[in-house]
């Protein structure tokens, strides 16, 4: 992977300067999972946030993203 997993919200924000590709998206998702766990939140908490109404993603896209996030959650110890 060309991008390290971000350790902070600031590092995630800094990745906005990079061109978007699959590896960048994977790194950001991994970073979000890592941060949410460090804050003591659950997968259910994160899924609820992903599924919240959002102008950038429609409901189908948010559902797909919540599945990807759940897979990432299960992949990390």
The first five atom37 places (N, CA, C, CB, O) and aatype in JSON, in Angstrom:
{
  "aatype": [20, 20, 20, 20, 20, 20, 20, 20, 20, 20, 20, 20, 20, 20, 20, 20, 20, 20, 20, 20, 20, 20, 20, 20, 20, 20, 20, 20, 20, 20, 20, 20, 20, 20, 20, 20, 20, 20, 20, 20, 20, 20, 20, 20, 20, 20, 20, 20, 20, 20, 20, 20, 20, 20, 20, 20, 20, 20, 20, 20, 20, 20, 20, 20, 20, 20, 20, 20, 20, 20, 20, 20, 20, 20, 20, 20, 20],
  "atom_mask": [
    [1, 1, 1, 1, 1],
    [1, 1, 1, 1, 1],
    [1, 1, 1, 1, 1],
    [1, 1, 1, 1, 1],
    [1, 1, 1, 1, 1],
    [1, 1, 1, 1, 1],
    [1, 1, 1, 1, 1],
    [1, 1, 1, 1, 1],
    [1, 1, 1, 1, 1],
    [1, 1, 1, 1, 1],
    [1, 1, 1, 1, 1],
    [1, 1, 1, 1, 1],
    [1, 1, 1, 1, 1],
    [1, 1, 1, 1, 1],
    [1, 1, 1, 1, 1],
    [1, 1, 1, 1, 1],
    [1, 1, 1, 1, 1],
    [1, 1, 1, 1, 1],
    [1, 1, 1, 1, 1],
    [1, 1, 1, 1, 1],
    [1, 1, 1, 1, 1],
    [1, 1, 1, 1, 1],
    [1, 1, 1, 1, 1],
    [1, 1, 1, 1, 1],
    [1, 1, 1, 1, 1],
    [1, 1, 1, 1, 1],
    [1, 1, 1, 1, 1],
    [1, 1, 1, 1, 1],
    [1, 1, 1, 1, 1],
    [1, 1, 1, 1, 1],
    [1, 1, 1, 1, 1],
    [1, 1, 1, 1, 1],
    [1, 1, 1, 1, 1],
    [1, 1, 1, 1, 1],
    [1, 1, 1, 1, 1],
    [1, 1, 1, 1, 1],
    [1, 1, 1, 1, 1],
    [1, 1, 1, 1, 1],
    [1, 1, 1, 1, 1],
    [1, 1, 1, 1, 1],
    [1, 1, 1, 1, 1],
    [1, 1, 1, 1, 1],
    [1, 1, 1, 1, 1],
    [1, 1, 1, 1, 1],
    [1, 1, 1, 1, 1],
    [1, 1, 1, 1, 1],
    [1, 1, 1, 1, 1],
    [1, 1, 1, 1, 1],
    [1, 1, 1, 1, 1],
    [1, 1, 1, 1, 1],
    [1, 1, 1, 1, 1],
    [1, 1, 1, 1, 1],
    [1, 1, 1, 1, 1],
    [1, 1, 1, 1, 1],
    [1, 1, 1, 1, 1],
    [1, 1, 1, 1, 1],
    [1, 1, 1, 1, 1],
    [1, 1, 1, 1, 1],
    [1, 1, 1, 1, 1],
    [1, 1, 1, 1, 1],
    [1, 1, 1, 1, 1],
    [1, 1, 1, 1, 1],
    [1, 1, 1, 1, 1],
    [1, 1, 1, 1, 1],
    [1, 1, 1, 1, 1],
    [1, 1, 1, 1, 1],
    [1, 1, 1, 1, 1],
    [1, 1, 1, 1, 1],
    [1, 1, 1, 1, 1],
    [1, 1, 1, 1, 1],
    [1, 1, 1, 1, 1],
    [1, 1, 1, 1, 1],
    [1, 1, 1, 1, 1],
    [1, 1, 1, 1, 1],
    [1, 1, 1, 1, 1],
    [1, 1, 1, 1, 1],
    [1, 1, 1, 1, 1]
  ],
  "atom_positions": [
    [[0.85, -1.17, 0.0], [0.0, 0.0, 0.0], [0.89, 1.24, 0.0], [-0.96, 0.0, 1.22], [1.86, 1.31, 0.75]],
    [[0.57, 2.19, -0.84], [1.36, 3.41, -0.95], [1.09, 4.42, 0.16], [1.11, 4.05, -2.27], [1.89, 5.33, 0.39]],
    [[-0.03, 4.26, 0.86], [-0.41, 5.22, 1.89], [-0.42, 4.52, 3.24], [-1.79, 5.85, 1.58], [-0.98, 3.43, 3.38]],
    [[0.21, 5.13, 4.25], [0.11, 4.54, 5.59], [-1.29, 4.76, 6.14], [1.17, 5.16, 6.54], [-2.0, 5.68, 5.73]],
    [[-1.68, 3.91, 7.07], [-2.99, 4.09, 7.7], [-2.9, 5.32, 8.59], [-3.41, 2.82, 8.52], [-2.04, 5.4, 9.46]],
    [[-3.78, 6.29, 8.37], [-3.73, 7.53, 9.16], [-4.03, 7.25, 10.64], [-4.72, 8.56, 8.61], [-4.85, 6.39, 10.97]],
    [[-3.37, 8.0, 11.5], [-3.53, 7.86, 12.95], [-4.36, 8.97, 13.57], [-2.19, 7.82, 13.6], [-4.67, 8.92, 14.77]],
    [[-4.73, 9.97, 12.79], [-5.47, 11.1, 13.36], [-6.39, 11.7, 12.31], [-4.49, 12.17, 13.9], [-6.21, 11.48, 11.11]],
    [[-7.38, 12.45, 12.77], [-8.25, 13.14, 11.81], [-7.46, 14.09, 10.9], [-9.33, 13.92, 12.55], [-7.81, 14.28, 9.74]],
    [[-6.39, 14.69, 11.44], [-5.58, 15.6, 10.65], [-4.89, 14.85, 9.51], [-4.53, 16.29, 11.53], [-4.82, 15.35, 8.38]],
    [[-4.38, 13.65, 9.81], [-3.73, 12.87, 8.75], [-4.74, 12.45, 7.68], [-3.05, 11.64, 9.34], [-4.4, 12.4, 6.5]],
    [[-5.96, 12.15, 8.1], [-7.0, 11.81, 7.12], [-7.28, 13.03, 6.25], [-8.3, 11.33, 7.84], [-7.38, 12.91, 5.02]],
    [[-7.41, 14.19, 6.86], [-7.68, 15.42, 6.11], [-6.55, 15.73, 5.13], [-7.88, 16.6, 7.07], [-6.8, 16.21, 4.02]],
    [[-5.31, 15.46, 5.53], [-4.17, 15.72, 4.65], [-4.21, 14.86, 3.39], [-2.86, 15.48, 5.4], [-3.69, 15.26, 2.34]],
    [[-4.83, 13.69, 3.49], [-4.91, 12.81, 2.32], [-5.83, 13.37, 1.24], [-5.41, 11.44, 2.75], [-5.82, 12.89, 0.11]],
    [[-6.61, 14.39, 1.57], [-7.47, 15.03, 0.56], [-6.66, 15.65, -0.57], [-8.34, 16.1, 1.2], [-7.18, 15.9, -1.65]],
    [[-5.39, 15.91, -0.3], [-4.53, 16.52, -1.31], [-4.05, 15.51, -2.34], [-3.34, 17.17, -0.64], [-3.5, 15.9, -3.38]],
    [[-4.24, 14.23, -2.07], [-3.76, 13.17, -2.95], [-4.81, 12.84, -4.02], [-3.41, 11.91, -2.14], [-6.0, 13.02, -3.78]],
    [[-4.38, 12.35, -5.16], [-5.35, 11.89, -6.16], [-6.06, 10.64, -5.62], [-4.64, 11.58, -7.53], [-5.44, 9.78, -5.0]],
    [[-7.34, 10.56, -5.86], [-8.14, 9.47, -5.32], [-7.93, 8.2, -6.15], [-9.64, 9.84, -5.3], [-8.05, 8.21, -7.38]],
    [[-7.59, 7.13, -5.45], [-7.51, 5.81, -6.06], [-7.93, 4.79, -5.0], [-6.07, 5.52, -6.61], [-8.23, 5.14, -3.86]],
    [[-7.94, 3.51, -5.38], [-8.4, 2.47, -4.47], [-7.56, 2.42, -3.2], [-8.38, 1.11, -5.16], [-8.11, 2.23, -2.11]],
    [[-6.26, 2.58, -3.32], [-5.4, 2.5, -2.16], [-5.64, 3.65, -1.18], [-3.95, 2.5, -2.59], [-5.61, 3.45, 0.03]],
    [[-5.89, 4.82, -1.71], [-6.18, 5.96, -0.85], [-7.49, 5.73, -0.09], [-6.26, 7.27, -1.67], [-7.56, 5.96, 1.11]],
    [[-8.51, 5.27, -0.8], [-9.8, 5.0, -0.16], [-9.64, 3.94, 0.92], [-10.85, 4.55, -1.21], [-10.19, 4.08, 2.02]],
    [[-8.89, 2.88, 0.63], [-8.66, 1.82, 1.62], [-7.93, 2.37, 2.84], [-7.86, 0.68, 0.99], [-8.28, 2.01, 3.97]],
    [[-6.94, 3.21, 2.64], [-6.19, 3.79, 3.75], [-7.09, 4.67, 4.62], [-5.0, 4.62, 3.23], [-7.01, 4.62, 5.85]],
    [[-7.94, 5.45, 4.0], [-8.84, 6.33, 4.76], [-9.85, 5.49, 5.55], [-9.59, 7.31, 3.81], [-10.1, 5.77, 6.72]],
    [[-10.43, 4.47, 4.93], [-11.38, 3.62, 5.64], [-10.69, 2.95, 6.82], [-11.98, 2.55, 4.69], [-11.24, 2.9, 7.92]],
    [[-9.49, 2.43, 6.61], [-8.74, 1.8, 7.7], [-8.45, 2.81, 8.81], [-7.42, 1.21, 7.18], [-8.55, 2.48, 9.99]],
    [[-8.1, 4.03, 8.44], [-7.84, 5.06, 9.43], [-9.07, 5.41, 10.24], [-7.31, 6.29, 8.76], [-8.99, 5.61, 11.45]],
    [[-10.21, 5.5, 9.57], [-11.47, 5.81, 10.28], [-11.81, 4.69, 11.25], [-12.63, 6.02, 9.27], [-12.18, 4.95, 12.39]],
    [[-11.68, 3.44, 10.8], [-11.95, 2.31, 11.69], [-11.03, 2.36, 12.91], [-11.78, 0.97, 10.94], [-11.47, 2.16, 14.04]],
    [[-9.77, 2.63, 12.67], [-8.79, 2.71, 13.75], [-9.15, 3.81, 14.75], [-7.38, 2.96, 13.18], [-9.09, 3.6, 15.96]],
    [[-9.51, 4.98, 14.25], [-9.85, 6.11, 15.12], [-11.13, 5.85, 15.91], [-10.01, 7.38, 14.29], [-11.2, 6.15, 17.1]],
    [[-12.13, 5.29, 15.25], [-13.4, 5.02, 15.92], [-13.19, 4.02, 17.05], [-14.46, 4.49, 14.92], [-13.73, 4.19, 18.15]],
    [[-12.42, 2.98, 16.78], [-12.12, 2.0, 17.83], [-11.37, 2.65, 18.99], [-11.3, 0.82, 17.26], [-11.67, 2.38, 20.15]],
    [[-10.39, 3.5, 18.68], [-9.62, 4.16, 19.72], [-10.49, 5.06, 20.59], [-8.49, 4.99, 19.1], [-10.18, 5.3, 21.76]],
    [[-11.59, 5.56, 20.03], [-12.52, 6.4, 20.77], [-13.53, 5.58, 21.55], [-13.23, 7.35, 19.83], [-14.39, 6.14, 22.24]],
    [[-13.43, 4.25, 21.44], [-14.34, 3.38, 22.19], [-15.7, 3.19, 21.56], [-14.52, 3.92, 23.55], [-16.63, 2.68, 22.19]],
    [[-15.83, 3.6, 20.31], [-17.11, 3.42, 19.62], [-17.18, 2.02, 19.03], [-17.3, 4.49, 18.51], [-16.17, 1.35, 18.87]],
    [[-18.39, 1.6, 18.72], [-18.62, 0.26, 18.17], [-18.82, 0.31, 16.66], [-19.82, -0.39, 18.85], [-18.97, 1.38, 16.07]],
    [[-18.82, -0.86, 16.07], [-19.13, -0.95, 14.65], [-20.53, -0.42, 14.38], [-19.02, -2.41, 14.16], [-20.77, 0.22, 13.36]],
    [[-21.45, -0.68, 15.29], [-22.82, -0.18, 15.13], [-22.85, 1.35, 15.13], [-23.73, -0.72, 16.26], [-23.59, 1.95, 14.36]],
    [[-22.04, 1.96, 15.98], [-21.95, 3.43, 16.0], [-21.45, 3.96, 14.65], [-21.01, 3.91, 17.14], [-22.0, 4.9, 14.08]],
    [[-20.39, 3.33, 14.15], [-19.81, 3.77, 12.88], [-20.78, 3.53, 11.72], [-18.49, 3.03, 12.62], [-20.94, 4.39, 10.85]],
    [[-21.42, 2.38, 11.72], [-22.4, 2.08, 10.66], [-23.52, 3.1, 10.67], [-22.97, 0.66, 10.83], [-23.95, 3.56, 9.61]],
    [[-24.01, 3.46, 11.84], [-25.07, 4.46, 11.93], [-24.61, 5.79, 11.34], [-25.51, 4.66, 13.39], [-25.39, 6.47, 10.66]],
    [[-23.37, 6.16, 11.59], [-22.85, 7.41, 11.04], [-22.75, 7.34, 9.52], [-21.48, 7.72, 11.63], [-23.08, 8.3, 8.83]],
    [[-22.3, 6.21, 9.01], [-22.17, 6.05, 7.55], [-23.53, 6.1, 6.89], [-21.47, 4.72, 7.21], [-23.66, 6.65, 5.79]],
    [[-24.54, 5.54, 7.54], [-25.87, 5.46, 6.93], [-26.68, 6.75, 7.08], [-26.64, 4.32, 7.53], [-27.77, 6.87, 6.51]],
    [[-26.18, 7.72, 7.85], [-26.89, 9.0, 8.0], [-27.05, 9.66, 6.64], [-26.15, 9.94, 8.97], [-26.2, 9.53, 5.77]],
    [[-28.15, 10.37, 6.48], [-28.41, 11.07, 5.23], [-27.26, 12.02, 4.93], [-29.75, 11.84, 5.29], [-26.78, 12.74, 5.81]],
    [[-26.83, 12.0, 3.68], [-25.66, 12.78, 3.29], [-25.85, 13.24, 1.85], [-24.36, 11.95, 3.45], [-26.28, 12.45, 1.01]],
    [[-25.53, 14.5, 1.54], [-25.74, 14.98, 0.17], [-24.75, 14.4, -0.84], [-25.64, 16.48, 0.15], [-24.99, 14.47, -2.05]],
    [[-23.62, 13.83, -0.37], [-22.62, 13.32, -1.31], [-22.95, 11.92, -1.8], [-21.25, 13.31, -0.66], [-22.64, 11.58, -2.95]],
    [[-23.57, 11.1, -0.96], [-23.85, 9.71, -1.31], [-25.34, 9.43, -1.2], [-23.05, 8.75, -0.41], [-26.01, 9.9, -0.27]],
    [[-25.86, 8.66, -2.15], [-27.26, 8.27, -2.03], [-27.36, 7.07, -1.1], [-27.87, 7.94, -3.43], [-26.34, 6.55, -0.65]],
    [[-28.56, 6.64, -0.8], [-28.78, 5.57, 0.16], [-28.08, 4.28, -0.27], [-30.26, 5.32, 0.34], [-27.48, 3.6, 0.57]],
    [[-28.15, 3.92, -1.53], [-27.51, 2.7, -2.01], [-25.99, 2.77, -1.81], [-27.84, 2.47, -3.49], [-25.38, 1.79, -1.39]],
    [[-25.4, 3.91, -2.1], [-23.95, 4.08, -1.92], [-23.57, 4.02, -0.44], [-23.49, 5.41, -2.52], [-22.55, 3.43, -0.09]],
    [[-24.4, 4.62, 0.43], [-24.12, 4.58, 1.86], [-24.23, 3.15, 2.38], [-25.09, 5.49, 2.62], [-23.43, 2.75, 3.23]],
    [[-25.19, 2.38, 1.9], [-25.3, 0.98, 2.32], [-24.08, 0.18, 1.88], [-26.58, 0.34, 1.74], [-23.55, -0.61, 2.64]],
    [[-23.64, 0.41, 0.64], [-22.45, -0.28, 0.14], [-21.25, 0.09, 1.0], [-22.18, 0.07, -1.34], [-20.47, -0.78, 1.4]],
    [[-21.11, 1.38, 1.29], [-19.98, 1.84, 2.11], [-20.05, 1.24, 3.51], [-19.97, 3.37, 2.18], [-19.01, 0.88, 4.07]],
    [[-21.22, 1.12, 4.07], [-21.33, 0.53, 5.41], [-20.89, -0.93, 5.4], [-22.77, 0.64, 5.94], [-20.33, -1.41, 6.38]],
    [[-21.13, -1.63, 4.31], [-20.67, -3.02, 4.2], [-19.15, -3.07, 4.09], [-21.31, -3.7, 2.97], [-18.51, -3.94, 4.69]],
    [[-18.57, -2.16, 3.34], [-17.11, -2.1, 3.2], [-16.48, -1.77, 4.56], [-16.7, -1.04, 2.14], [-15.47, -2.36, 4.93]],
    [[-17.07, -0.84, 5.28], [-16.56, -0.47, 6.6], [-16.65, -1.67, 7.55], [-17.36, 0.74, 7.17], [-15.73, -1.91, 8.33]],
    [[-17.75, -2.41, 7.49], [-17.89, -3.59, 8.35], [-16.82, -4.63, 8.02], [-19.3, -4.21, 8.19], [-16.27, -5.26, 8.93]],
    [[-16.52, -4.81, 6.75], [-15.46, -5.75, 6.37], [-14.11, -5.28, 6.89], [-15.42, -5.91, 4.84], [-13.31, -6.08, 7.37]],
    [[-13.86, -3.98, 6.79], [-12.59, -3.44, 7.3], [-12.52, -3.62, 8.82], [-12.46, -1.93, 6.93], [-11.46, -3.95, 9.36]],
    [[-13.63, -3.39, 9.48], [-13.68, -3.55, 10.94], [-13.28, -4.98, 11.35], [-15.1, -3.22, 11.46], [-12.51, -5.19, 12.28]],
    [[-13.84, -5.95, 10.62], [-13.56, -7.35, 10.92], [-12.12, -7.74, 10.56], [-14.53, -8.24, 10.17], [-11.59, -8.7, 11.12]],
    [[-11.5, -7.01, 9.66], [-10.14, -7.33, 9.23], [-9.07, -6.87, 10.2], [-9.87, -6.72, 7.9], [-7.95, -7.38, 10.19]],
    [[-9.41, -5.9, 11.05], [-8.46, -5.39, 12.01], [-8.65, -6.07, 13.35], [-8.6, -3.87, 12.16], [-9.78, -6.27, 13.79]],
    [[-7.54, -6.45, 14.0], [-7.65, -7.09, 15.32], [-8.11, -6.15, 16.4], [-6.34, -7.7, 15.72], [-8.25, -6.55, 17.55]]
  ]
}
